[in-house]
Amino acid sequence: MTMFPFRILQEHAPKAKYKEPCNGCGLCCRVEPCEVSKNLLHSHQAPCIALEFHDGKFLCGVVLHPDKYLQNTVYREFEVRAYIEHWIAPGQGCDMPDGVVAIKLG
């Protein structure tokens, strides 16, 4: 079971069930950096620096337009795509486990 501040859960649409299609709630990117963020963007902060909001959904900026986020890196396009497909698997369904619990802080 994963616990997050109640405030973060209130700001998002309910999370899709694990492995069901992503609904763009953005919860995963708000609470913890993924391997793409840590290893390609060298960011260990949450929310993710590449989290973008478009048409009512949170989306990965690295998936949408990698050149914007990776312009100063040495990665080639095929390396970036392989890394993204391995670690966040866009289009494969929600990869954040169910069992998210809100906790009140303070």
C-alpha positions, 0 to 999 in steps of 0.5 A: 500500500502506498501513502500520499498526502491527501492534498495531492489525491484531491487535485487529481482525477481518480487513478486508473486501475493497475494495468488498465489504460492510463486516464491521464490523472498524473498521480504517478508523476506527481508523487515520485520520479520515474526512471525516465526522469531520474536517468534521462532528465537527471531529476529526482524531484516530484512532481516530475519536471516533464509533467505537462497538462494538455486537454484536461490530462497530465502527460509525459513531456518526454514522450510528447516531444523529447527534443524539448527535454533532451536537447542538451543530452548525448542520447540518440532518438532510438535510445530515448524511445527504447528507454521510455518503452522499457520504463514507462511503457506508454500505451500499456496501461497504468503502471502505478499499483492500486492501494493508494491511501491518502494521509492528512499531514499536520 
